[in-house]
Amino acid sequence: MLLLDDTALACLLKRDTTAALSVGSGPDRPGRMTSVAMRARRSGTICGTEEAARMFALLGCAADIAAESGTRARPGDLLIAARGPAEALVRAAQAVQTLLEWASGVADSAARIVQAVRRANPAVAVACPRKAIPGARPLALKAVAAGGAAIHPALQPDAALVLAECRALGGAETLTDRIAGRRLAVPAARVAVEVRDRDEALEAAGFGADILLLTRMAPDAVAATLRALGPGWPGEVLAAGPIPAEAAPAYATSGIHALVTSAPYHALPAEIELVYEAG
């Protein structure tokens, strides 16, 4: 599935073409053909090979995808191979490699968090927010999905999210009115409220919130908030923040229903080897 259109992919291909010109064609061998293979240097979840193939195609090269997005690759596994005029192939290859490395790094980070949560508590869902790296949002969302994470929020038409920053503008009365107004407009609406500590969580729950988004709270603070809400509270509790795989189990066992993490968007890129063959 492609999430970047040709215009976006063409923008990624814009770079200094000096190297491509010097490698590609000369007076002795104009338009010579070259092939390139991209392989994983380390194990990890792959993402972006569909976009990579299209980038090669935009420059007149033929590409074969060996590992679709979401595939788990081992060291040495072929991800994508392409063949075409040397000038075009070299021009595309570095941009393609960068895209694959970044997207695969995001996907693998998401996959590791999902695996850590499942080992600790399979009942807890893992999601990533739509607030991704500026300019990279479509590919970022595809990458976390390739890693097995959901996207939060799901943008359901009957849902509403009250951000913590917005609450400060009007105080508790505004929050009460907002929840009540949403109930009148859409009786079946589910209202989520972002909170930053135990007191805000209890306040929002008392005003009728259906979902509490505990933002940047430590695992012990999250667990304490769940205990304060009590087993009789009918809503859902989500922990949110840049939560890495190492910290995920502590959140998964705190009593939450889901973990919403932005950590994959800041993951190190994957390592992908690029090998040319002349002729």
C-alpha positions in Angstrom: 0.0 0.0 0.0 1.4 3.4 -1.0 0.7 6.3 1.3 2.9 8.9 -0.5 1.8 10.1 -3.9 4.1 10.7 -6.9 4.5 14.4 -6.0 5.7 13.6 -2.5 8.0 10.8 -3.8 9.4 13.1 -6.5 10.3 15.7 -3.9 12.3 13.0 -2.0 14.3 12.4 -5.2 15.4 16.0 -5.5 19.1 16.1 -4.5 22.5 17.1 -5.8 22.8 15.0 -9.0 26.6 15.5 -9.4 27.5 12.0 -8.1 24.8 10.5 -10.3 26.1 12.2 -13.4 29.7 11.3 -12.8 28.8 7.6 -12.2 26.1 7.2 -14.7 26.9 8.2 -18.3 29.9 9.4 -20.1 30.9 9.9 -23.8 32.3 6.3 -23.9 29.3 4.5 -22.4 26.1 6.6 -22.6 23.1 5.2 -20.8 24.8 2.1 -19.5 22.7 -0.2 -17.4 23.3 -0.9 -13.7 21.6 -2.9 -11.0 21.4 -2.3 -7.2 20.4 -4.5 -4.3 19.4 -3.4 -0.8 19.7 -5.8 2.1 19.1 -5.7 5.8 22.3 -5.4 7.9 20.5 -6.4 11.1 17.2 -8.1 12.1 14.2 -5.9 12.2 10.8 -5.0 10.8 10.8 -3.5 7.3 8.7 -0.6 6.0 8.7 1.5 2.8 9.6 -1.0 0.1 6.5 -0.1 -1.9 7.4 3.6 -1.9 11.0 2.6 -2.8 9.9 0.7 -5.8 7.8 3.6 -7.0 10.7 6.0 -6.6 12.8 3.8 -8.8 9.9 3.6 -11.4 9.6 7.4 -11.5 13.2 7.6 -12.8 12.7 4.8 -15.4 14.1 1.9 -13.4 12.5 -1.5 -12.8 12.2 -2.7 -9.2 11.3 -6.0 -7.6 10.1 -6.0 -3.9 11.5 -8.9 -1.9 10.2 -7.8 1.5 6.8 -6.1 1.8 6.2 -3.6 4.6 5.6 -5.4 7.9 8.0 -8.2 7.0 10.5 -9.3 9.6 14.0 -9.4 8.0 17.2 -11.1 9.1 20.7 -9.9 8.4 21.5 -10.3 4.7 17.9 -10.6 3.6 17.1 -8.9 0.2 14.6 -6.1 0.6 14.4 -4.7 -2.9 16.4 -4.9 -6.2 16.3 -2.5 -9.1 17.8 -2.2 -12.6 18.0 0.7 -15.0 20.3 3.4 -16.5 23.2 4.0 -14.1 22.6 7.8 -13.8 18.9 7.3 -12.8 19.6 4.4 -10.5 22.4 6.2 -8.6 20.2 9.3 -8.4 17.4 7.3 -6.8 19.3 4.8 -4.7 20.5 7.1 -1.8 17.1 8.7 -1.4 15.5 5.3 -1.4 18.0 4.0 1.1 17.3 6.9 3.4 13.5 6.4 3.2 13.8 2.7 3.9 16.2 3.1 6.8 14.0 5.8 8.5 10.7 4.0 7.9 12.1 0.6 9.0 13.6 2.1 12.1 10.1 3.5 13.1 8.4 0.2 12.2 10.9 -1.9 14.2 10.6 0.3 17.2 6.8 0.0 17.2 7.2 -3.8 16.8 9.5 -4.1 19.8 7.1 -2.1 21.9 4.1 -4.2 20.8 6.1 -7.4 21.6 7.1 -6.0 25.1 3.5 -5.2 26.0 2.2 -8.5 24.8 4.7 -10.4 26.9 3.7 -8.4 30.0 -0.1 -8.2 29.4 -1.7 -9.3 26.1 -4.9 -7.5 27.0 -3.3 -4.0 26.7 -3.4 -2.5 23.2 -0.6 -0.4 21.7 -1.1 2.7 19.6 0.9 5.6 18.3 -0.5 9.2 18.0 -1.2 11.0 14.7 1.1 13.7 15.9 4.1 12.5 14.0 7.3 14.1 12.6 6.4 17.2 10.5 6.4 16.4 6.8 6.7 12.6 7.5 3.3 11.9 8.8 1.9 9.6 6.1 5.0 7.4 6.1 5.3 7.5 9.9 1.7 6.3 10.3 2.3 3.5 7.8 5.5 2.5 9.6 3.9 2.2 13.0 1.1 0.2 11.5 3.7 -2.1 9.8 5.1 -2.6 13.3 1.7 -3.8 14.6 0.6 -0.7 16.5 -2.8 1.0 16.0 -3.2 4.7 15.3 -4.6 7.0 18.0 -7.1 8.5 17.9 -9.1 6.5 15.4 -11.0 9.7 14.4 -14.4 8.2 15.1 -17.1 10.8 14.1 -18.9 10.4 17.5 -15.7 10.8 19.6 -14.2 14.0 21.2 -10.8 14.6 22.7 -10.3 17.4 25.3 -6.6 18.3 25.4 -5.0 19.3 28.7 -3.8 22.6 27.3 -7.3 23.6 26.2 -8.7 22.8 29.7 -6.6 25.6 31.2 -8.4 28.2 29.1 -11.7 27.7 30.8 -11.3 25.7 33.9 -13.4 22.9 35.3 -16.7 24.5 34.4 -15.7 24.6 30.7 -14.8 20.9 30.9 -18.2 20.0 32.4 -20.1 22.0 29.8 -18.1 20.5 27.0 -18.8 17.0 28.1 -22.4 17.8 28.7 -22.7 19.5 25.3 -21.2 16.6 23.5 -23.7 14.3 25.2 -26.6 16.4 24.1 -25.3 16.6 20.5 -24.4 12.9 20.2 -25.9 10.8 23.0 -23.6 7.9 22.2 -20.5 10.0 22.0 -17.3 8.8 23.9 -15.4 11.7 25.4 -11.7 11.4 26.1 -9.9 13.9 28.4 -6.2 14.3 28.5 -4.9 14.6 32.1 -1.4 15.1 33.6 -1.8 13.9 37.2 -4.0 11.9 39.6 -6.1 14.9 40.7 -6.9 15.9 37.1 -7.9 12.3 36.3 -10.3 12.0 39.2 -11.8 15.4 38.3 -12.4 14.4 34.7 -13.8 11.1 35.7 -16.2 12.8 38.1 -17.4 15.1 35.3 -18.3 12.1 33.1 -15.3 11.4 30.9 -15.4 8.0 29.2 -11.7 7.8 28.5 -8.7 9.2 30.5 -5.5 9.8 28.6 -2.8 9.9 31.3 0.0 12.0 29.7 3.7 11.7 30.6 2.9 10.1 34.0 5.4 7.6 35.5 4.2 3.9 35.7 3.8 4.1 39.5 1.7 7.3 39.2 -0.4 5.6 36.6 -1.0 2.6 38.9 -1.8 4.9 41.8 -4.4 6.8 39.6 -6.0 3.5 38.7 -6.3 2.5 42.3 -7.9 5.9 43.2 -10.4 5.5 40.4 -11.4 2.1 41.8 -12.6 -1.0 40.1 -16.1 0.4 39.8 -15.2 3.2 37.4 -16.6 2.1 34.0 -14.3 4.1 31.7 -11.0 3.3 30.0 -7.5 4.5 31.0 -4.7 5.1 28.5 -1.1 5.9 29.3 0.5 8.3 26.8 4.0 9.7 26.1 7.3 8.8 24.5 7.3 5.4 26.1 10.1 3.1 24.8 10.0 -0.7 24.8 12.1 -0.9 28.0 9.4 0.9 30.0 6.4 -0.6 28.3 6.0 -3.6 30.6 5.7 -1.4 33.7 2.8 0.5 32.1 1.2 -2.7 30.7 1.0 -4.1 34.2 -0.3 -0.9 35.8 -4.0 -1.5 35.0 -4.3 0.6 31.9 -6.4 -0.5 28.8 -3.9 0.8 26.2 -0.5 2.4 25.8 -0.1 5.4 23.4 3.5 6.0 22.6 5.3 8.5 20.3 8.7 6.8 20.9 8.9 5.1 17.5 8.9 8.4 15.6 12.3 9.2 17.2 13.9 5.7 16.7 17.3 5.2 15.2 17.2 4.4 11.5 17.6 0.8 10.4 20.9 -0.2 8.7 20.4 -1.2 5.1 23.3 -2.2 2.8 23.3 -0.9 -0.8 25.3 -2.8 -3.4 25.7 -1.9 -7.1 26.5 -4.2 -10.0 27.7 -2.8 -13.3 26.4 -4.1 -16.6 
